Amino acid sequence: MTAELVGLNEIRAAADRIAGVAVRTPIVDLPHPEEPKLVLRCKAESLQPTGAFKLRGAYNMIAQVMDRARTNGIVAQSSGNHARAVAWLARRFDLRAVIVMPDAAPAHKVAAVRALGVEVELVPPAERDTRPLELAAKGYVHVPPYDDPRVIAGQGTVGLELLEQVPELESIVVPVSGGGLVAGMATAIKALRPEVRVIGVEPELAADAAQSLWLGQRITWEPRRTYRTVADGLRTNVLGVHPWEHIRRYVDEIVTVTDEQILAAVRYLAIEGRLVAEPAGAAAVAAWLNDKVPVGPGAAAIVSGGSIDPKLLASVLES
């Protein structure tokens, strides 16, 4: 695969395209537990109709191939949030869809996707990215979760909105899985405000992107390693080819946090920010709470998703 870089024009076009489907999510101020005057500007992508930012990239791509999608159907792979976004779009636009999910995906996320009326195939984690290609060879339009310029451009619209909503922005912390969100955001932000620091965050137990940026090459972690983390939305074992080219150009740093820090951030967001976040969605806040990233004025973070298992949320709140 030859990597293709997305530019600011593609991201702006995506913003126009997704208007009316994806929500312009609000900024929620989160006070620092030790310095209440310091606040983290949290962009609440957890409030999208499907519970995560994934709706942006999925629709930006599907809208550009709608005729083929109506004729041939669509296929996508995901552990949850991209799956739900594609399924939601399939129902809204009356598209035939097959969603491939790892059999280790959280049961509540699988149920949420099935409830939207699409066909779900559960496969071993090692087959998550190969099974969709088999279906695409039969005619389905493949809607990848992150490794496509159209998906990256759609996710980059988060960056455009953030710059308008937080003009004093100095640093932004973004969770990293396959890399589509941080790639798109970094592209938009560096094009308009190159002085803003763009920082990725990963769980220590799934730190392939941090290692990749450190070494200057894409590093693969086996699923048995990445699937240890509680942050199921960040278990991807290697950055996408397209996201990697953006990340190595535009992302300043990738830091890591522990699962314990992530769960503490889930609790803090719920109590102090009134935001329900899944572990992957709270990772950026965890980095801020534990001084892994700048905590001064102008700091922001992406709360990327809110699809948490109710039992896990209850146990975290009671802890």
C-alpha angles and dihedrals in degrees: 000000000000112000118237121202120225119221136205092263091058091050092049090049089051090053090056092045098052096043109121093023104056119045125241093236122217131245115244119196114226117194119223111249093229100031108034091183088065112078134187113222102224118197102211105218085158085081095066113119090257095042099253146055092259092093090073098059096036093054095042089059099039092048089059094051099034096128092054091042092055091050102040106020127233136267128198138171126217145137090233127302100059088042091055092047093051092045091050091050091047091056093044094051098032096244127158107240140183117196118199113205131176112253088236092062114123111273093230091057093049089049092050091054094047090049088065090064103249129129113261124201116195114207137168111277091251090061097047094100099034102051094062090055090055090053092045088055087060092056107275116135107244116226104189119202097235116339100090131084092229091054092047091050091052092051089047089068087077087066094050091052093045093054090052093046097043108035090170091059114149103161137012127198117206130183114240128213116136088352104243096121098046091042094054095041094047091050093053096042097046091048092055104024109018092174093065112101114233112203126184124207131203137173113264087236093058104033101142093126094050090051091046093054091045093051097036096237138082109271123197123214118196116248091244087066101042094043090066093079123092088223096088092177090063100050098105108132100213138020117253117258093242096044091048093060090054094043096053090050103041112018113092100198145345118216130187135226134193124249089245090056090048093053091047088054090051088056095044092050091051095047103035101025100033088228125131109217133175116228093264089049092052097048095095091051089049090058090052094046091052097046094248089130136027113297099186129102115308096037119139138173138194117239090201103185145004105196098123126159105254090225091055091047091051092050092048093050091049094048 
